[in-house]
Amino acid sequence: MASPHAPDRFPATLPVVRQMGRTASGRAWLDRLPGIVQELEERWELRLGAPFHGGSCSWVAPARRPGGEPAVLKVTWPHREADGEGPALRAWGGNGAVRLLRRSRERGALLIERCRPGTPLGDAPLPRAERLTLAASVLRRLWTAPPPPDGTLERVETVCAEWADLLQERMRRLRPDYDPGLVALGAELLRTLPTTAARDVVVHGDANPGNVPAAERRPWLAIDPKPMVGDPAYDAWPLVTQLDDPFAHPDPRRTLRERYALVADALDEQPARLLAWSVARGVESALWSADHDDIAGGAEELAKVRLLAELAER
């Protein structure tokens, strides 16, 4: 068994090492990480490979179980969004997402099914419309799972109400040169959209094309959720806007209309509702960027949000 301190396991160039090394809490977690990995390696009888070069708050590596079955070990820096990943994977039971094999809540660790070949849907050599439809079918499978017992996962309306308050506080404190009317619209939608949902599902929360890799058990499976319980329409924004850059197309309005119509039809949702959620989440993202020393980046995001708001007739 390799030493957990082997340099290929925790290289300084690893994104999670660089990112977590910027804060005191992150550095404290990095100090504990080799011991956590070694403990899990021994307890779960794993053979670990070199970590994947990706992710900013999780250490993730390929593993082999005692019988030789492939898996992935994921150890995450403790934070609010990470708490729900294990319960959501358990609720989905492999239907649309990777299977949960083992969990250590106290160590922030998951042993999950490995996706092979693992090609992200965003990079697949398929027409854009087909990739959007495939991703939508993954979401529909996730949404069939009964939500776990109350309190297991956070609710969309609770989190979004907090975001609405927070983005308005950031506007007052940072005073960026952002359109106050557009920001107010985003806050209003964050508060009102969750209360008008027709049903509750376990949403993925970060259904961008990079989080839908090619697999063996199913052609495509979801990974890396930030799950909550609430309105399914919450999920579409990163899928539609991060499959290449629709805003960079020669006619972005036409491209976006076509994409939202296609995804709405595949999800059995209304395009206007998906667009409204995109405005809400886009405003929140822009103010998050501003609060993390990227006011210019937030302004670029808001320019895209304005176009989405126009399409939504907001």
Buried (B, 14 or more C-beta within 10 A) or exposed (E): EEEBEEEEBBEEEBBBBEBBEEEEEBEEBBEEBBEBBBBBBEEBEBBBBEBBEEBEBBBBBBBBBEEEEBBBBBBBBEEEBBBBBBBBBBBBEBBBBBBBBBBBEEBBBBBBBBBEEBBBBBEBEEEBBEBBBBBBBBBBBBBEBEBBEEEBBBBBBEBBBEBBEBBBEBBEEEEBEBBEEBBBBBBBBBBBBBEEBEEBBBBBBBBBBBBBBBBEEBEBBBBBBBBBBBBBBBBBBBBBBBBEEBBEEEEBEEBBBBBBEBBBEBBEBBBBBBBBBBBBBBBBBBBBBBBEEBBEBBBEBBEBBBBBBEBBEB
